[in-house]
Amino acid sequence: MSLSVTNLTASYGSHLVLKELSIANLEKGSFTALLGPNAAGKSTLFKSIAGLIKTQSGDVVLNDKNLKDYSKIERARDVIYLPQSFYSSLALSVFESVLVSLKQKSGWRVKPEDIQQVAEILALLNIEHLAEKNISELSGGQKQLVALARILVVKPKVILLDEPTSALDLHHQLSILTVIKKLTIERGLITIAALHDVNLAAKFCDQIILLDKGVIQTQGDAHKVLAMPILGEAYKVKTLLETGSKGQLYLDAELLEGA
């Protein structure tokens, strides 16, 4: 299974956001970081892949089938987008919210195995203690974890995560990305996460896609992309790639003079 994007163009009214953008094959079991400055088009790219906005041209192909040929139900089942913020106006508990997400894809009769699946995903994300809490009572970070649980319980083929760690402290950032990486490999998912923290991308992701001004600037092995001058150019900083004592990569950055 693989995912590819070819000549994708998308706009909001007269404002062109994505310009004949292409992404080479992303294989199952791969965890890719989508990097780029603010307003580069990352959220628009995710919404385009998920079919949430209309595109002017281009193709998104999953497992040799164009997503244009999917029904809305098929596309929503196989490709799931998690936006930066999760809101729910329904008066549901955490457990109920995740269960509703599961049953939307499989019919509404609740089976014992459904209850087990929800319990397992809450435990995996270490939020089982929140099961009976109403979503409205949760912090921003806790809501983000619940939103992730709602995605993972469905077992899609592609998950698109828009800043999944933005509301989390360092402990939970590492914990969640570890879980995402593990499940991506075990379930053969294709996972793309838009990240602002370049060093988290270096630690967890197999490859990096750099998006700037609506165009893919480069795509490739994380080690190679992090060493490219084009990365610093996109963010308007000077970068220096270093290697830690345990062999991990660390990208140091400083502002350019006059920037």
Summary of the structure (lengths in Angstrom):
residues: 259
radius of gyration: 18.7
end to end distance: 42.8
largest distance: 62.1
contacts: 790
relative contact order: 0.17
helix: 38%
strand: 31%
